[in-house]
Amino acid sequence: MKVDDLTLPTRPVTVRACSQHGLAIEGTLLLRGAPGQHVGKESLLERLNDEEPFLPLLTEPGPCCVLLAKAHLLFLAVAGWPDEEPPAEWLARARTERVELTLVEGPPMQGTLMIPLIPRGSRIQDYLVSVGAGFFPLQGEQELYLINAAALVAVTPLSGRGHP
């Protein structure tokens, strides 16, 4: 048996991580090919919202690994949805809302929330309650941001459609 036979399949995703303490770092996050909780690949949101408190990020140059404390991240940014995220069936049951987010640090961010139609409602407030202290996606102009809800100070709807 070779060592390669014992390794788990992974897929790389290039991300930019920004922390509450001014750290901005680019690197590669390895997602599991078969996470064990379900059939199929691990999603970036699953990785961010799992029970592990640290996120290993491979950085250049060389095989260096930085362990990022998820609790102190403001967001991760990626160039679009990795692979098949978000699932088409999820988008079919979601509404979009342009918002401005104020985080505990940094300038306000604008983008589009994709709010799944959950049984208890589809207001922004309902969605954020369902997210809890986890990460949620915000589609920006150039990048997809995976926002740490624990770093969120305020959400301002930009569409003017009434109650958030």
Secondary structure, DSSP 8 states (H G I E B T S, - for coil): --GGGGS--EEEEEEEEEETTS-EEEEEEEEESS-SSSSS---HHHHHTSS-SEEEEEETTTTEEEEEEGGGEEEEEESS--TT-S-HHHHHTEEEEEEEEEESSSS-EEEEEEEE-BTTB-SHHHHHHHHTTSEEEEE-SS-EEEEEGGGEEEEEESS--S--
